[in-house]
Amino acid sequence: MIASSSPLSTLHLLLFEYINFTLIIFSTLFTCWFNAKSSDAFGTFGFDIHHRYSDTVKQFLNLDGLPEKGTVDYYTAMAHRDHLFKGRRLADSTTPPLTFYSSSGNQTYKLRSLNNILSSFHFRELKIHLVIHIVQLMCSLYYSVVRVGTPSVEYLVALDTGSDLFWLPCDCTSCTRSFNISEGSVSPLNCRYITTKLNIYSPGNSTTSKPLPCNSPLCGPTRGCSTSPNACSYQIKYGNTTSTGYLVDDVLYLGTDVVSEASVNVPITFGCGKILTGSFLNRYGINGVFGLGMDSISVPSLLASKNVTANSFSMCFGDDRYGRIEFGDKGSPGQQTTPFNLEQTDSTYDVVVTEIAVSTNVTNHEFIATLDTSLPYSYFSDPAFSFIVNN
């Protein structure tokens, strides 16, 4: 994802015709990029990354019928998912228009929603037959299966470089403990529904769990103090969606880079999400969110502060919906890097884009972009958007 960090009045999602529907958007490939600081540590630790339509995610959720990569349904579902994400921190508008090209390449159709798309004369003119799957229940792009607690329990968490806190649904009074996801199209006549039960973290069931006291340095002046239990409270917002609860200490299991299939347990602080609102009740965050931002409460920062790893991490992706996240990875000698723009006030991973090239046409429009693992498409504001469209 590339997104301007300046206030935007309009965001544009570019989708082009590919046979019937081709995506030629600028997809960001995170091939080993790093946090800003470093420290002495031993080895690297991590776990596997899985695309939301990967076999691992399907097996974990007991799902069949999700669209195959490269199909019309796949790109349609991705566009639908991105539209539902409502441009977290990307724009004032909560309904960014989707933009499609005609086969002649000289007309752009900006459509407010997929309902409009399906009923649009211009869209029918493109001869694109789309079947929209009910995938908004899984509205993050990359996931990992993590194990937490003693005894350990598995959770399918969304990896998010755009936020800091790692949290799990936890003895919740308002959360989704299971959901129905459909196979097939949105037509009730063509759907069958599967109920998938979600794991819920319970501090009382883990012998290594304890609440984070309010006087902990990690609590900080911006957090409150809950009374039951006596622990540091938190609330994190994602647009109109929130996770509220208190912070706990427990153990997270990470794979090692030395022995295959081996794992170590490391102490970690994360959110016990008691009350979830908005889209977390039906479509986001499956089993929680794994925050990877730069703040001191993020997982990479916590591992470094405990001298478990260096304050760096890499995310590498292959072509088969499989990848790996490694904490403490400092890269290889001579590896090319792009520096982060650390002048921003938030804790997101921002870079300065100095030029864009479309074929032989080059523009030197400079802007700040945010790298975010949650979104599959690149978003541009003008003048960058107009340059791409016009060329």
C-alpha positions as a Markdown table, in Angstrom:
| # | Residue | x | y | z |
|---|---|---|---|---|
| 1 | Met | 0.0 | 0.0 | 0.0 |
| 2 | Ile | 1.2 | 3.5 | -0.7 |
| 3 | Ala | -0.8 | 6.3 | 0.8 |
| 4 | Ser | -0.1 | 10.0 | 1.1 |
| 5 | Ser | 0.1 | 11.0 | 4.7 |
| 6 | Ser | -1.2 | 14.5 | 4.1 |
| 7 | Pro | -4.9 | 15.2 | 4.4 |
| 8 | Leu | -6.7 | 13.9 | 1.3 |
| 9 | Ser | -10.1 | 14.9 | 0.0 |
| 10 | Thr | -10.2 | 12.0 | -2.4 |
| 11 | Leu | -8.4 | 8.7 | -2.7 |
| 12 | His | -8.2 | 6.7 | -5.9 |
| 13 | Leu | -8.0 | 2.9 | -6.3 |
| 14 | Leu | -6.7 | 1.9 | -9.7 |
| 15 | Leu | -8.0 | -1.3 | -11.2 |
| 16 | Phe | -7.4 | -2.1 | -14.8 |
| 17 | Glu | -8.8 | -4.7 | -17.2 |
| 18 | Tyr | -7.0 | -8.0 | -17.1 |
| 19 | Ile | -8.3 | -10.2 | -19.9 |
| 20 | Asn | -11.6 | -9.3 | -18.4 |
| 21 | Phe | -10.1 | -7.7 | -15.2 |
| 22 | Thr | -6.4 | -7.0 | -14.8 |
| 23 | Leu | -4.8 | -5.4 | -11.8 |
| 24 | Ile | -1.7 | -3.4 | -12.7 |
| 25 | Ile | -1.7 | -1.5 | -9.5 |
| 26 | Phe | 1.5 | -0.7 | -7.7 |
| 27 | Ser | 1.6 | -3.4 | -5.0 |
| 28 | Thr | 4.2 | -2.9 | -2.3 |
| 29 | Leu | 6.5 | -5.9 | -1.7 |
| 30 | Phe | 8.1 | -5.8 | 1.7 |
| 31 | Thr | 11.4 | -7.6 | 1.0 |
| 32 | Cys | 13.2 | -7.3 | 4.3 |
| 33 | Trp | 12.8 | -3.8 | 5.7 |
| 34 | Phe | 13.8 | -2.7 | 9.1 |
| 35 | Asn | 13.0 | -0.7 | 12.2 |
| 36 | Ala | 15.2 | 2.4 | 12.7 |
| 37 | Lys | 17.3 | 1.4 | 15.8 |
| 38 | Ser | 19.4 | -1.7 | 16.6 |
| 39 | Ser | 20.9 | -3.4 | 19.6 |
| 40 | Asp | 23.0 | -6.4 | 20.4 |
| 41 | Ala | 20.9 | -9.6 | 20.7 |
| 42 | Phe | 21.1 | -13.3 | 19.9 |
| 43 | Gly | 19.7 | -14.8 | 16.7 |
| 44 | Thr | 16.4 | -14.1 | 15.2 |
| 45 | Phe | 12.9 | -15.4 | 16.0 |
| 46 | Gly | 9.7 | -15.3 | 14.0 |
| 47 | Phe | 6.8 | -17.1 | 12.5 |
| 48 | Asp | 5.2 | -17.7 | 9.1 |
| 49 | Ile | 3.0 | -15.2 | 7.3 |
| 50 | His | -0.1 | -16.3 | 5.4 |
| 51 | His | -2.2 | -14.5 | 2.9 |
| 52 | Arg | -5.8 | -14.2 | 3.7 |
| 53 | Tyr | -6.7 | -16.6 | 0.9 |
| 54 | Ser | -3.9 | -19.1 | 1.7 |
| 55 | Asp | -4.5 | -22.8 | 2.4 |
| 56 | Thr | -3.3 | -22.3 | 6.0 |
| 57 | Val | -6.0 | -19.6 | 6.7 |
| 58 | Lys | -8.6 | -21.7 | 5.0 |
| 59 | Gln | -7.7 | -24.7 | 7.1 |
| 60 | Phe | -7.5 | -22.7 | 10.3 |
| 61 | Leu | -11.0 | -21.4 | 9.7 |
| 62 | Asn | -12.4 | -24.6 | 8.2 |
| 63 | Leu | -13.2 | -22.8 | 5.0 |
| 64 | Asp | -13.7 | -23.8 | 1.4 |
| 65 | Gly | -14.7 | -21.9 | -1.7 |
| 66 | Leu | -12.6 | -18.7 | -1.2 |
| 67 | Pro | -11.5 | -17.4 | -4.5 |
| 68 | Glu | -8.3 | -18.7 | -6.1 |
| 69 | Lys | -5.4 | -16.3 | -6.7 |
| 70 | Gly | -5.4 | -14.8 | -10.2 |
| 71 | Thr | -9.1 | -15.3 | -10.9 |
| 72 | Val | -11.7 | -12.6 | -11.5 |
| 73 | Asp | -13.3 | -13.5 | -8.2 |
| 74 | Tyr | -10.0 | -13.1 | -6.4 |
| 75 | Tyr | -9.4 | -9.5 | -7.5 |
| 76 | Thr | -13.1 | -8.6 | -7.0 |
| 77 | Ala | -12.9 | -9.9 | -3.4 |
| 78 | Met | -9.7 | -7.9 | -2.8 |
| 79 | Ala | -11.3 | -4.7 | -4.2 |
| 80 | His | -14.4 | -5.4 | -2.1 |
| 81 | Arg | -12.3 | -5.9 | 1.0 |
| 82 | Asp | -10.3 | -2.8 | 0.4 |
| 83 | His | -13.5 | -0.7 | -0.1 |
| 84 | Leu | -14.8 | -2.0 | 3.2 |
| 85 | Phe | -11.6 | -1.0 | 5.1 |
| 86 | Lys | -12.7 | 2.6 | 4.8 |
| 87 | Gly | -9.2 | 4.0 | 4.3 |
| 88 | Arg | -7.9 | 3.9 | 7.9 |
| 89 | Arg | -6.0 | 7.1 | 8.5 |
| 90 | Leu | -5.8 | 7.8 | 4.8 |
| 91 | Ala | -8.5 | 10.3 | 4.2 |
| 92 | Asp | -11.3 | 12.4 | 5.6 |
| 93 | Ser | -13.7 | 10.6 | 3.3 |
| 94 | Thr | -15.0 | 7.2 | 4.6 |
| 95 | Thr | -16.0 | 6.1 | 1.1 |
| 96 | Pro | -13.0 | 6.3 | -1.3 |
| 97 | Pro | -14.2 | 5.8 | -4.9 |
| 98 | Leu | -13.1 | 2.8 | -6.9 |
| 99 | Thr | -11.7 | 3.6 | -10.2 |
| 100 | Phe | -12.0 | 1.4 | -13.3 |
| 101 | Tyr | -10.6 | 1.8 | -16.8 |
| 102 | Ser | -12.5 | 1.1 | -20.0 |
| 103 | Ser | -10.9 | -1.3 | -22.5 |
| 104 | Ser | -10.0 | 1.7 | -24.7 |
| 105 | Gly | -8.0 | 3.1 | -21.8 |
| 106 | Asn | -9.2 | 6.6 | -22.2 |
| 107 | Gln | -12.1 | 6.7 | -19.7 |
| 108 | Thr | -12.1 | 6.4 | -15.9 |
| 109 | Tyr | -15.1 | 5.5 | -14.0 |
| 110 | Lys | -15.2 | 6.5 | -10.3 |
| 111 | Leu | -17.8 | 4.6 | -8.5 |
| 112 | Arg | -18.9 | 5.1 | -4.9 |
| 113 | Ser | -19.6 | 1.5 | -4.0 |
| 114 | Leu | -19.7 | -2.0 | -5.3 |
| 115 | Asn | -23.4 | -1.8 | -5.4 |
| 116 | Asn | -23.1 | 1.0 | -7.8 |
| 117 | Ile | -20.5 | -1.0 | -9.7 |
| 118 | Leu | -22.8 | -3.9 | -10.2 |
| 119 | Ser | -25.6 | -1.7 | -11.5 |
| 120 | Ser | -23.5 | 0.6 | -13.5 |
| 121 | Phe | -24.1 | 0.7 | -17.3 |
| 122 | His | -20.4 | 1.6 | -17.9 |
| 123 | Phe | -19.3 | -1.4 | -15.8 |
| 124 | Arg | -21.5 | -3.8 | -17.7 |
| 125 | Glu | -20.1 | -2.3 | -20.8 |
| 126 | Leu | -16.7 | -3.6 | -19.7 |
| 127 | Lys | -18.1 | -7.2 | -19.9 |
| 128 | Ile | -16.6 | -8.1 | -16.5 |
| 129 | His | -18.6 | -10.7 | -14.7 |
| 130 | Leu | -17.9 | -10.4 | -11.0 |
| 131 | Val | -19.0 | -12.7 | -8.2 |
| 132 | Ile | -18.5 | -10.9 | -4.9 |
| 133 | His | -17.8 | -13.3 | -2.1 |
| 134 | Ile | -18.6 | -12.6 | 1.5 |
| 135 | Val | -15.0 | -12.0 | 2.5 |
| 136 | Gln | -15.5 | -8.8 | 4.5 |
| 137 | Leu | -15.3 | -11.1 | 7.6 |
| 138 | Met | -11.6 | -11.3 | 6.9 |
| 139 | Cys | -10.6 | -7.8 | 6.1 |
| 140 | Ser | -6.9 | -7.8 | 6.7 |
| 141 | Leu | -4.4 | -9.0 | 4.1 |
| 142 | Tyr | -1.8 | -10.9 | 5.9 |
| 143 | Tyr | -2.1 | -13.2 | 9.0 |
| 144 | Ser | 0.0 | -15.3 | 11.2 |
| 145 | Val | -1.0 | -18.1 | 13.5 |
| 146 | Val | 0.5 | -17.3 | 16.9 |
| 147 | Arg | 0.6 | -19.2 | 20.2 |
| 148 | Val | 0.1 | -17.4 | 23.5 |
| 149 | Gly | -0.2 | -18.5 | 27.1 |
| 150 | Thr | 0.5 | -21.6 | 29.2 |
| 151 | Pro | -0.8 | -24.0 | 28.0 |
| 152 | Ser | -0.5 | -22.3 | 24.6 |
| 153 | Val | -3.6 | -21.5 | 22.5 |
| 154 | Glu | -3.5 | -20.6 | 18.8 |
| 155 | Tyr | -4.9 | -17.4 | 17.4 |
| 156 | Leu | -5.1 | -16.2 | 13.8 |
| 157 | Val | -4.0 | -12.5 | 14.1 |
| 158 | Ala | -3.8 | -9.8 | 11.5 |
| 159 | Leu | -0.4 | -8.4 | 10.9 |
| 160 | Asp | -0.6 | -4.6 | 11.0 |
| 161 | Thr | 2.4 | -2.2 | 10.5 |
| 162 | Gly | -0.1 | 0.7 | 10.7 |
| 163 | Ser | -0.7 | 0.2 | 14.5 |
| 164 | Asp | 1.3 | -0.6 | 17.6 |
| 165 | Leu | -0.6 | -2.7 | 20.1 |
| 166 | Phe | -0.9 | -6.5 | 19.9 |
| 167 | Trp | -4.3 | -7.5 | 21.3 |
| 168 | Leu | -6.5 | -10.6 | 21.5 |
| 169 | Pro | -10.3 | -10.9 | 22.2 |
| 170 | Cys | -10.2 | -11.8 | 25.9 |
| 171 | Asp | -13.1 | -12.9 | 28.2 |
| 172 | Cys | -15.0 | -10.4 | 26.2 |
| 173 | Thr | -18.4 | -8.9 | 27.0 |
| 174 | Ser | -18.8 | -7.6 | 23.4 |
| 175 | Cys | -16.9 | -9.6 | 20.7 |
| 176 | Thr | -17.4 | -12.2 | 18.1 |
| 177 | Arg | -16.9 | -15.8 | 19.4 |
| 178 | Ser | -17.9 | -17.4 | 16.1 |
| 179 | Phe | -19.0 | -16.2 | 12.7 |
| 180 | Asn | -20.8 | -17.5 | 9.7 |
| 181 | Ile | -19.0 | -17.1 | 6.4 |
| 182 | Ser | -20.5 | -18.0 | 3.1 |
| 183 | Glu | -19.3 | -20.0 | 0.2 |
| 184 | Gly | -20.3 | -18.9 | -3.3 |
| 185 | Ser | -21.8 | -15.6 | -4.4 |
| 186 | Val | -23.8 | -13.1 | -2.4 |
| 187 | Ser | -27.0 | -14.6 | -3.7 |
| 188 | Pro | -28.8 | -16.6 | -0.9 |
| 189 | Leu | -29.6 | -19.2 | -3.4 |
| 190 | Asn | -26.0 | -19.9 | -4.1 |
| 191 | Cys | -24.5 | -19.7 | -0.6 |
| 192 | Arg | -24.0 | -22.3 | 2.1 |
| 193 | Tyr | -22.8 | -21.0 | 5.5 |
| 194 | Ile | -20.1 | -22.4 | 7.7 |
| 195 | Thr | -19.9 | -21.5 | 11.4 |
| 196 | Thr | -16.3 | -21.1 | 12.6 |
| 197 | Lys | -15.5 | -20.9 | 16.3 |
| 198 | Leu | -12.9 | -18.4 | 17.3 |
| 199 | Asn | -10.4 | -18.9 | 20.1 |
| 200 | Ile | -10.8 | -16.4 | 23.0 |
| 201 | Tyr | -7.9 | -15.6 | 25.3 |
| 202 | Ser | -8.6 | -16.0 | 29.0 |
| 203 | Pro | -6.1 | -14.9 | 31.5 |
| 204 | Gly | -7.5 | -17.3 | 34.1 |
| 205 | Asn | -6.7 | -20.2 | 31.8 |
| 206 | Ser | -3.0 | -19.3 | 31.4 |
| 207 | Thr | -0.7 | -19.9 | 34.4 |
| 208 | Thr | 1.8 | -17.3 | 33.0 |
| 209 | Ser | -0.7 | -14.5 | 32.6 |
| 210 | Lys | -0.8 | -11.5 | 34.9 |
| 211 | Pro | -2.3 | -8.0 | 34.5 |
| 212 | Leu | 0.1 | -5.1 | 33.8 |
| 213 | Pro | 0.2 | -2.8 | 36.8 |
| 214 | Cys | -0.8 | 0.8 | 36.4 |
| 215 | Asn | 2.6 | 2.0 | 37.5 |
| 216 | Ser | 4.4 | 0.1 | 34.7 |
| 217 | Pro | 6.4 | 2.4 | 32.4 |
| 218 | Leu | 4.5 | 0.7 | 29.5 |
| 219 | Cys | 1.2 | 2.1 | 30.9 |
| 220 | Gly | 2.2 | 5.7 | 30.4 |
| 221 | Pro | 0.2 | 8.9 | 31.0 |
| 222 | Thr | -2.2 | 8.4 | 28.0 |
| 223 | Arg | -3.6 | 5.2 | 29.5 |
| 224 | Gly | -6.0 | 4.8 | 32.3 |
| 225 | Cys | -6.3 | 2.3 | 35.2 |
| 226 | Ser | -9.0 | -0.3 | 35.4 |
| 227 | Thr | -10.4 | -1.4 | 38.7 |
| 228 | Ser | -11.3 | -5.0 | 37.9 |
| 229 | Pro | -8.7 | -6.2 | 37.6 |
| 230 | Asn | -6.3 | -3.5 | 38.9 |
| 231 | Ala | -4.4 | -3.1 | 35.6 |
| 232 | Cys | -3.4 | -0.6 | 32.9 |
| 233 | Ser | -6.3 | 0.0 | 30.6 |
| 234 | Tyr | -6.3 | 0.8 | 26.9 |
| 235 | Gln | -8.5 | 1.7 | 24.0 |
| 236 | Ile | -7.3 | 1.6 | 20.4 |
| 237 | Lys | -9.3 | 3.0 | 17.5 |
| 238 | Tyr | -9.4 | 2.0 | 13.9 |
| 239 | Gly | -11.7 | 4.5 | 12.2 |
| 240 | Asn | -15.2 | 3.7 | 13.7 |
| 241 | Thr | -14.0 | 0.4 | 15.2 |
| 242 | Thr | -12.4 | 0.0 | 18.7 |
| 243 | Ser | -10.8 | -2.5 | 20.9 |
| 244 | Thr | -11.0 | -1.7 | 24.7 |
| 245 | Gly | -9.7 | -3.6 | 27.6 |
| 246 | Tyr | -6.6 | -3.9 | 29.8 |
| 247 | Leu | -2.9 | -4.9 | 29.3 |
| 248 | Val | -1.5 | -8.2 | 30.4 |
| 249 | Asp | 1.8 | -10.0 | 30.5 |
| 250 | Asp | 2.1 | -13.5 | 29.1 |
| 251 | Val | 4.3 | -15.6 | 26.9 |
| 252 | Leu | 4.4 | -15.6 | 23.1 |
| 253 | Tyr | 6.0 | -18.5 | 21.2 |
| 254 | Leu | 8.4 | -17.7 | 18.4 |
| 255 | Gly | 10.2 | -20.0 | 16.0 |
| 256 | Thr | 14.0 | -20.0 | 16.0 |
| 257 | Asp | 16.4 | -19.7 | 13.1 |
| 258 | Val | 18.6 | -22.4 | 14.4 |
| 259 | Val | 16.5 | -25.6 | 14.8 |
| 260 | Ser | 13.6 | -26.3 | 12.4 |
| 261 | Glu | 10.2 | -26.6 | 14.1 |
| 262 | Ala | 11.7 | -25.5 | 17.5 |
| 263 | Ser | 10.2 | -22.6 | 19.4 |
| 264 | Val | 11.0 | -20.4 | 22.4 |
| 265 | Asn | 8.6 | -18.6 | 24.7 |
| 266 | Val | 9.3 | -14.9 | 25.2 |
| 267 | Pro | 7.6 | -12.5 | 27.6 |
| 268 | Ile | 5.2 | -10.1 | 25.9 |
| 269 | Thr | 2.7 | -7.4 | 26.8 |
| 270 | Phe | -0.5 | -7.2 | 24.9 |
| 271 | Gly | -4.1 | -6.1 | 25.1 |
| 272 | Cys | -6.9 | -8.2 | 26.6 |
| 273 | Gly | -9.7 | -7.0 | 24.5 |
| 274 | Lys | -12.9 | -7.1 | 26.6 |
| 275 | Ile | -15.1 | -4.8 | 24.4 |
| 276 | Leu | -14.9 | -4.8 | 20.7 |
| 277 | Thr | -17.1 | -2.4 | 18.6 |
| 278 | Gly | -17.9 | -1.7 | 15.0 |
| 279 | Ser | -16.4 | -4.0 | 12.4 |
| 280 | Phe | -14.5 | -6.1 | 14.9 |
| 281 | Leu | -17.9 | -7.6 | 15.7 |
| 282 | Asn | -18.4 | -9.0 | 12.3 |
| 283 | Arg | -15.5 | -8.7 | 9.8 |
| 284 | Tyr | -12.1 | -7.4 | 11.0 |
| 285 | Gly | -9.3 | -8.9 | 13.0 |
| 286 | Ile | -10.5 | -12.5 | 13.2 |
| 287 | Asn | -8.6 | -13.4 | 16.4 |
| 288 | Gly | -6.9 | -10.0 | 17.1 |
| 289 | Val | -4.4 | -7.6 | 15.6 |
| 290 | Phe | -0.6 | -8.0 | 15.8 |
| 291 | Gly | 0.8 | -4.4 | 16.0 |
| 292 | Leu | 4.1 | -3.9 | 14.3 |
| 293 | Gly | 4.5 | -0.1 | 14.6 |
| 294 | Met | 7.3 | 1.9 | 16.1 |
| 295 | Asp | 5.8 | 2.7 | 19.4 |
| 296 | Ser | 7.3 | 1.2 | 22.6 |
| 297 | Ile | 4.2 | -1.1 | 23.1 |
| 298 | Ser | 4.6 | -2.8 | 19.7 |
| 299 | Val | 6.0 | -6.4 | 19.5 |
| 300 | Pro | 9.3 | -5.5 | 17.8 |
| 301 | Ser | 10.0 | -2.7 | 20.4 |
| 302 | Leu | 9.1 | -5.0 | 23.3 |
| 303 | Leu | 11.4 | -7.8 | 22.1 |
| 304 | Ala | 14.2 | -5.3 | 21.7 |
| 305 | Ser | 13.6 | -3.7 | 25.1 |
| 306 | Lys | 13.9 | -7.1 | 26.8 |
| 307 | Asn | 17.1 | -7.9 | 24.8 |
| 308 | Val | 15.5 | -10.8 | 23.1 |
| 309 | Thr | 16.3 | -9.5 | 19.6 |
| 310 | Ala | 17.8 | -6.5 | 17.9 |
| 311 | Asn | 15.3 | -3.7 | 17.3 |
| 312 | Ser | 14.6 | -4.7 | 13.7 |
| 313 | Phe | 12.5 | -7.0 | 11.8 |
| 314 | Ser | 11.9 | -8.2 | 8.3 |
| 315 | Met | 8.9 | -9.3 | 6.4 |
| 316 | Cys | 9.6 | -11.3 | 3.3 |
| 317 | Phe | 6.9 | -12.6 | 0.9 |
| 318 | Gly | 7.0 | -15.2 | -1.8 |
| 319 | Asp | 4.7 | -15.8 | -4.8 |
| 320 | Asp | 2.8 | -18.6 | -3.1 |
| 321 | Arg | 0.9 | -16.6 | -0.4 |
| 322 | Tyr | 3.5 | -17.6 | 2.1 |
| 323 | Gly | 6.1 | -15.5 | 3.8 |
| 324 | Arg | 8.1 | -15.1 | 7.0 |
| 325 | Ile | 8.5 | -12.4 | 9.6 |
| 326 | Glu | 11.8 | -12.4 | 11.5 |
| 327 | Phe | 12.4 | -10.3 | 14.6 |
| 328 | Gly | 16.0 | -9.2 | 15.0 |
| 329 | Asp | 16.9 | -9.6 | 11.3 |
| 330 | Lys | 19.4 | -6.9 | 10.4 |
| 331 | Gly | 19.6 | -7.8 | 6.7 |
| 332 | Ser | 22.6 | -8.9 | 4.6 |
| 333 | Pro | 25.8 | -6.9 | 3.8 |
| 334 | Gly | 25.4 | -4.7 | 0.8 |
| 335 | Gln | 21.6 | -4.9 | 0.8 |
| 336 | Gln | 19.9 | -1.9 | -0.7 |
| 337 | Thr | 17.7 | 0.1 | 1.6 |
| 338 | Thr | 15.3 | 3.0 | 1.6 |
| 339 | Pro | 15.4 | 5.2 | 4.7 |
| 340 | Phe | 12.3 | 5.9 | 6.7 |
| 341 | Asn | 11.0 | 9.4 | 7.1 |
| 342 | Leu | 11.2 | 9.8 | 10.9 |
| 343 | Glu | 10.0 | 13.4 | 10.9 |
| 344 | Gln | 6.3 | 12.3 | 11.0 |
| 345 | Thr | 4.5 | 12.6 | 14.4 |
| 346 | Asp | 2.8 | 9.2 | 14.2 |
| 347 | Ser | 4.6 | 5.8 | 14.5 |
| 348 | Thr | 3.9 | 4.5 | 11.0 |
| 349 | Tyr | 6.5 | 3.5 | 8.5 |
| 350 | Asp | 6.8 | 6.4 | 6.1 |
| 351 | Val | 9.1 | 6.9 | 3.1 |
| 352 | Val | 9.6 | 9.8 | 0.8 |
| 353 | Val | 8.7 | 8.9 | -2.8 |
| 354 | Thr | 10.8 | 11.1 | -5.1 |
| 355 | Glu | 9.5 | 10.1 | -8.6 |
| 356 | Ile | 7.0 | 7.9 | -10.4 |
| 357 | Ala | 7.7 | 6.3 | -13.8 |
| 358 | Val | 5.0 | 5.0 | -16.1 |
| 359 | Ser | 6.7 | 3.5 | -19.2 |
| 360 | Thr | 9.1 | 6.2 | -20.4 |
| 361 | Asn | 7.2 | 9.0 | -18.6 |
| 362 | Val | 8.7 | 10.2 | -15.4 |
| 363 | Thr | 7.4 | 12.7 | -12.8 |
| 364 | Asn | 9.4 | 14.2 | -10.0 |
| 365 | His | 6.4 | 14.9 | -7.8 |
| 366 | Glu | 7.6 | 14.2 | -4.3 |
| 367 | Phe | 5.3 | 12.9 | -1.5 |
| 368 | Ile | 5.3 | 11.0 | 1.7 |
| 369 | Ala | 4.0 | 7.4 | 1.6 |
| 370 | Thr | 3.0 | 4.9 | 4.3 |
| 371 | Leu | 3.9 | 1.2 | 4.1 |
| 372 | Asp | 1.0 | -0.8 | 5.5 |
| 373 | Thr | 0.6 | -4.6 | 5.4 |
| 374 | Ser | -3.2 | -4.3 | 5.9 |
| 375 | Leu | -4.1 | -3.1 | 2.4 |
| 376 | Pro | -3.4 | -4.8 | -0.9 |
| 377 | Tyr | -3.6 | -1.8 | -3.2 |
| 378 | Ser | -1.8 | 1.5 | -3.7 |
| 379 | Tyr | -3.6 | 4.7 | -3.1 |
| 380 | Phe | -2.5 | 8.0 | -4.6 |
| 381 | Ser | -3.7 | 11.6 | -4.3 |
| 382 | Asp | -3.2 | 14.2 | -7.0 |
| 383 | Pro | -1.0 | 15.1 | -8.7 |
| 384 | Ala | 0.5 | 11.6 | -8.6 |
| 385 | Phe | -2.9 | 10.0 | -9.4 |
| 386 | Ser | -3.5 | 12.2 | -12.4 |
| 387 | Phe | 0.0 | 11.6 | -13.7 |
| 388 | Ile | -0.6 | 7.8 | -13.6 |
| 389 | Val | -4.1 | 8.1 | -15.2 |
| 390 | Asn | -2.9 | 10.4 | -18.0 |
| 391 | Asn | 0.0 | 8.1 | -18.9 |
